[in-house]
Amino acid sequence: IFAEGTRSKEGNTLLEFKGGSFKSAMYARCPIIPVAMIDSFKPFDTNTISPVTVQVHFLEPVSYEEYGKMKSTEIAQMVKERIEARIASAFETEQP
């Protein structure tokens, strides 16, 4: 599920996450696995047919025990912050 509800046109910058996108995980009491996708916008926003490298990072699962007492909007914010941190760290490690 893409919690933003639509595609961001701001590169690797995330939009606000919708709390409702986490309701199914809450009802199922299953882990949430955040996924950070880096440069996934390039095939859509660049006017080229050249190959593009997209990074997909599977983050540490968030167990129901960790988010079970939170509101869906709080879960959305927590997951967004984790994904943003992973995207930021990917760019920090690329610097010479």
Z-matrix of the N, CA and C atoms (Angstrom, degrees):
N
C 1 1.453
C 2 1.523 1 107.50
N 3 1.317 2 116.41 1 130.00
C 4 1.458 3 120.66 2 173.52
C 5 1.523 4 106.91 3 -91.58
N 6 1.326 5 115.58 4 107.16
C 7 1.458 6 121.94 5 -170.91
C 8 1.524 7 114.10 6 -69.52
N 9 1.313 8 118.02 7 -11.46
C 10 1.464 9 120.36 8 179.64
C 11 1.527 10 111.49 9 -75.92
N 12 1.302 11 116.78 10 -25.60
C 13 1.460 12 120.25 11 179.16
C 14 1.512 13 113.79 12 89.78
N 15 1.321 14 117.73 13 -16.51
C 16 1.459 15 122.92 14 178.63
C 17 1.517 16 108.13 15 -159.24
N 18 1.287 17 116.59 16 169.66
C 19 1.458 18 121.66 17 -178.82
C 20 1.525 19 110.29 18 -81.99
N 21 1.326 20 115.66 19 134.08
C 22 1.460 21 120.80 20 176.93
C 23 1.516 22 109.89 21 -75.92
N 24 1.311 23 116.23 22 135.75
C 25 1.465 24 121.06 23 176.37
C 26 1.525 25 110.48 24 -101.64
N 27 1.313 26 116.01 25 18.06
C 28 1.462 27 122.54 26 -178.06
C 29 1.523 28 111.80 27 -110.63
N 30 1.313 29 118.06 28 35.06
C 31 1.461 30 120.99 29 178.59
C 32 1.512 31 112.12 30 68.87
N 33 1.324 32 116.08 31 -127.97
C 34 1.468 33 121.15 32 -178.43
C 35 1.519 34 112.93 33 -88.04
N 36 1.321 35 118.13 34 11.67
C 37 1.454 36 122.70 35 177.88
C 38 1.522 37 109.64 36 -85.55
N 39 1.326 38 115.43 37 131.01
C 40 1.461 39 120.04 38 -179.23
C 41 1.521 40 111.16 39 -84.16
N 42 1.326 41 115.55 40 148.89
C 43 1.467 42 121.73 41 170.40
C 44 1.523 43 107.60 42 -87.67
N 45 1.327 44 116.61 43 176.51
C 46 1.464 45 119.87 44 176.70
C 47 1.521 46 109.90 45 -65.43
N 48 1.330 47 117.12 46 141.21
C 49 1.459 48 122.44 47 177.73
C 50 1.528 49 108.89 48 -85.94
N 51 1.312 50 115.73 49 142.51
C 52 1.464 51 122.44 50 177.56
C 53 1.535 52 108.52 51 -88.99
N 54 1.310 53 116.09 52 127.72
C 55 1.457 54 120.68 53 -178.95
C 56 1.512 55 113.45 54 -61.43
N 57 1.323 56 117.06 55 -34.18
C 58 1.459 57 121.02 56 -178.01
C 59 1.511 58 114.13 57 -62.13
N 60 1.319 59 117.24 58 -22.54
C 61 1.456 60 119.66 59 -179.19
C 62 1.532 61 112.01 60 -70.13
N 63 1.323 62 117.57 61 -12.17
C 64 1.460 63 121.35 62 179.49
C 65 1.526 64 113.16 63 -100.96
N 66 1.324 65 116.70 64 -1.60
C 67 1.472 66 120.79 65 -177.54
C 68 1.530 67 112.46 66 -62.02
N 69 1.323 68 117.62 67 -40.92
C 70 1.470 69 119.00 68 -178.08
C 71 1.518 70 111.02 69 -63.76
N 72 1.330 71 118.11 70 -38.72
C 73 1.468 72 121.15 71 177.05
C 74 1.524 73 110.22 72 -66.09
N 75 1.332 74 116.50 73 -38.10
C 76 1.456 75 120.40 74 179.46
C 77 1.525 76 110.99 75 -64.45
N 78 1.320 77 116.53 76 -45.48
C 79 1.463 78 120.16 77 -179.39
C 80 1.522 79 111.33 78 -67.06
N 81 1.316 80 117.44 79 -35.78
C 82 1.462 81 121.61 80 -179.76
C 83 1.527 82 112.39 81 -82.81
N 84 1.331 83 116.35 82 -12.34
C 85 1.462 84 122.47 83 -178.20
C 86 1.526 85 111.80 84 55.53
N 87 1.307 86 115.11 85 39.35
C 88 1.459 87 120.03 86 -178.65
C 89 1.527 88 110.46 87 -104.39
N 90 1.319 89 116.68 88 161.46
C 91 1.459 90 119.49 89 177.84
C 92 1.529 91 111.03 90 -65.69
N 93 1.315 92 115.24 91 150.56
C 94 1.461 93 122.46 92 174.31
C 95 1.523 94 106.20 93 -105.66
N 96 1.320 95 116.77 94 126.58
C 97 1.460 96 120.66 95 179.60
C 98 1.530 97 108.26 96 -109.42
N 99 1.324 98 116.60 97 101.50
C 100 1.460 99 119.36 98 178.43
C 101 1.537 100 110.21 99 -66.65
N 102 1.313 101 116.48 100 142.02
C 103 1.459 102 122.08 101 179.24
C 104 1.526 103 108.21 102 -128.35
N 105 1.332 104 115.43 103 122.90
C 106 1.465 105 120.91 104 176.91
C 107 1.521 106 108.14 105 -98.95
N 108 1.311 107 116.54 106 121.38
C 109 1.462 108 121.77 107 178.16
C 110 1.528 109 107.93 108 -110.55
N 111 1.310 110 115.15 109 122.33
C 112 1.455 111 121.12 110 -176.88
C 113 1.523 112 109.16 111 -111.24
N 114 1.312 113 115.39 112 128.47
C 115 1.464 114 124.79 113 -179.76
C 116 1.533 115 113.60 114 68.31
N 117 1.323 116 117.85 115 20.52
C 118 1.467 117 120.36 116 177.98
C 119 1.527 118 111.95 117 -71.04
N 120 1.321 119 117.53 118 -14.07
C 121 1.465 120 121.56 119 178.58
C 122 1.530 121 112.23 120 -77.07
N 123 1.311 122 117.16 121 -22.86
C 124 1.463 123 120.65 122 -171.83
C 125 1.529 124 114.96 123 -58.37
N 126 1.332 125 119.87 124 -41.84
C 127 1.470 126 117.54 125 178.79
C 128 1.528 127 113.37 126 -62.88
N 129 1.322 128 117.06 127 -23.37
C 130 1.464 129 121.08 128 -177.08
C 131 1.524 130 112.90 129 -95.90
N 132 1.336 131 116.58 130 -32.67
C 133 1.458 132 120.42 131 -172.11
C 134 1.526 133 114.65 132 -103.37
N 135 1.305 134 117.25 133 -2.99
C 136 1.461 135 119.01 134 176.90
C 137 1.520 136 108.34 135 -109.51
N 138 1.287 137 115.17 136 144.81
C 139 1.457 138 120.23 137 -177.29
C 140 1.528 139 109.80 138 -92.04
N 141 1.333 140 115.53 139 67.42
C 142 1.455 141 120.38 140 -177.45
C 143 1.524 142 110.54 141 -149.09
N 144 1.298 143 115.62 142 158.52
C 145 1.464 144 120.22 143 174.00
C 146 1.527 145 110.09 144 -112.77
N 147 1.328 146 115.64 145 11.51
C 148 1.460 147 121.11 146 177.86
C 149 1.525 148 110.43 147 -68.46
N 150 1.329 149 117.14 148 152.60
C 151 1.470 150 119.91 149 176.71
C 152 1.530 151 111.09 150 -61.09
N 153 1.309 152 115.73 151 145.82
C 154 1.461 153 122.27 152 -179.87
C 155 1.520 154 108.01 153 -127.54
N 156 1.319 155 116.17 154 135.88
C 157 1.463 156 120.77 155 175.51
C 158 1.518 157 108.45 156 -92.53
N 159 1.319 158 115.66 157 123.76
C 160 1.463 159 122.52 158 177.70
C 161 1.519 160 107.39 159 -116.11
N 162 1.324 161 116.00 160 131.78
C 163 1.459 162 120.74 161 177.59
C 164 1.530 163 109.22 162 -96.22
N 165 1.320 164 115.78 163 135.17
C 166 1.470 165 121.48 164 176.04
C 167 1.523 166 107.05 165 -124.26
N 168 1.332 167 116.57 166 117.73
C 169 1.458 168 122.70 167 -177.66
C 170 1.532 169 109.08 168 -115.58
N 171 1.329 170 116.05 169 119.13
C 172 1.459 171 121.27 170 175.69
C 173 1.521 172 107.15 171 -89.74
N 174 1.323 173 116.32 172 118.24
C 175 1.456 174 121.23 173 -177.24
C 176 1.518 175 110.78 174 -87.72
N 177 1.297 176 115.25 175 172.69
C 178 1.462 177 122.12 176 179.54
C 179 1.537 178 109.64 177 -59.75
N 180 1.330 179 117.58 178 131.85
C 181 1.475 180 119.42 179 179.33
C 182 1.530 181 111.72 180 -61.83
N 183 1.320 182 115.13 181 148.45
C 184 1.458 183 122.10 182 175.12
C 185 1.522 184 106.32 183 -103.29
N 186 1.315 185 117.00 184 113.07
C 187 1.465 186 120.47 185 -175.83
C 188 1.529 187 111.25 186 -76.21
N 189 1.321 188 115.02 187 159.54
C 190 1.461 189 120.09 188 177.92
C 191 1.528 190 110.57 189 -60.45
N 192 1.324 191 116.44 190 -35.05
C 193 1.461 192 120.37 191 178.87
C 194 1.534 193 110.86 192 -60.42
N 195 1.320 194 116.40 193 -31.46
C 196 1.460 195 120.88 194 -179.38
C 197 1.530 196 112.30 195 -78.49
N 198 1.340 197 117.73 196 -37.09
C 199 1.471 198 119.78 197 -174.92
C 200 1.520 199 114.01 198 -110.22
N 201 1.312 200 119.03 199 -2.21
C 202 1.459 201 123.44 200 -172.39
C 203 1.518 202 116.20 201 -57.04
N 204 1.313 203 117.80 202 -30.28
C 205 1.473 204 120.31 203 -178.21
C 206 1.529 205 112.63 204 -99.61
N 207 1.324 206 116.01 205 7.54
C 208 1.462 207 120.54 206 -178.47
C 209 1.521 208 110.66 207 -94.63
N 210 1.334 209 115.81 208 156.51
C 211 1.456 210 121.61 209 171.77
C 212 1.525 211 108.18 210 -77.74
N 213 1.320 212 116.43 211 157.04
C 214 1.464 213 119.99 212 -178.09
C 215 1.534 214 111.79 213 -60.33
N 216 1.327 215 117.30 214 -34.46
C 217 1.463 216 119.64 215 178.55
C 218 1.529 217 111.49 216 -68.71
N 219 1.322 218 116.76 217 -32.85
C 220 1.463 219 120.57 218 176.85
C 221 1.526 220 110.79 219 -70.00
N 222 1.323 221 115.97 220 -39.53
C 223 1.469 222 120.50 221 176.69
C 224 1.519 223 109.14 222 -62.47
N 225 1.328 224 116.48 223 -44.88
C 226 1.462 225 120.90 224 179.71
C 227 1.518 226 110.80 225 -57.70
N 228 1.314 227 118.02 226 -44.38
C 229 1.464 228 121.75 227 -179.65
C 230 1.529 229 110.78 228 -65.87
N 231 1.329 230 117.49 229 -41.87
C 232 1.461 231 121.30 230 -179.77
C 233 1.530 232 110.81 231 -62.65
N 234 1.327 233 116.64 232 -46.95
C 235 1.457 234 121.09 233 -179.02
C 236 1.527 235 110.05 234 -64.83
N 237 1.318 236 117.08 235 -42.46
C 238 1.465 237 121.08 236 178.75
C 239 1.527 238 110.71 237 -59.81
N 240 1.326 239 117.11 238 -43.91
C 241 1.463 240 120.83 239 -179.61
C 242 1.524 241 111.16 240 -62.90
N 243 1.319 242 117.63 241 -38.48
C 244 1.471 243 121.01 242 178.73
C 245 1.526 244 111.37 243 -66.39
N 246 1.324 245 115.79 244 -41.53
C 247 1.469 246 119.48 245 179.27
C 248 1.527 247 109.97 246 -67.61
N 249 1.337 248 117.00 247 -43.24
C 250 1.466 249 120.27 248 178.49
C 251 1.526 250 111.26 249 -60.15
N 252 1.332 251 116.60 250 -40.77
C 253 1.466 252 120.42 251 179.40
C 254 1.525 253 110.74 252 -63.51
N 255 1.329 254 117.11 253 -39.68
C 256 1.470 255 120.33 254 179.33
C 257 1.522 256 110.99 255 -67.28
N 258 1.314 257 116.99 256 -41.28
C 259 1.468 258 120.33 257 178.23
C 260 1.525 259 109.35 258 -63.33
N 261 1.326 260 117.38 259 -44.41
C 262 1.470 261 120.86 260 179.50
C 263 1.521 262 110.72 261 -62.18
N 264 1.323 263 117.72 262 -42.35
C 265 1.466 264 119.97 263 -179.09
C 266 1.524 265 111.37 264 -67.19
N 267 1.312 266 118.39 265 -30.34
C 268 1.465 267 120.91 266 177.54
C 269 1.522 268 110.66 267 -64.58
N 270 1.328 269 116.88 268 -36.55
C 271 1.460 270 120.21 269 179.58
C 272 1.525 271 111.76 270 -78.66
N 273 1.333 272 117.49 271 -28.38
C 274 1.465 273 120.40 272 176.72
C 275 1.524 274 111.35 273 -66.83
N 276 1.333 275 116.64 274 -38.48
C 277 1.464 276 120.33 275 -178.40
C 278 1.528 277 111.85 276 -74.45
N 279 1.325 278 118.15 277 -17.89
C 280 1.456 279 121.89 278 179.12
C 281 1.527 280 111.80 279 -79.47
N 282 1.327 281 118.68 280 -19.10
C 283 1.464 282 122.01 281 -176.64
C 284 1.527 283 109.41 282 -69.36
N 285 1.343 284 117.59 283 141.30
C 286 1.478 285 120.48 284 179.66
C 287 1.507 286 113.26 285 -70.29
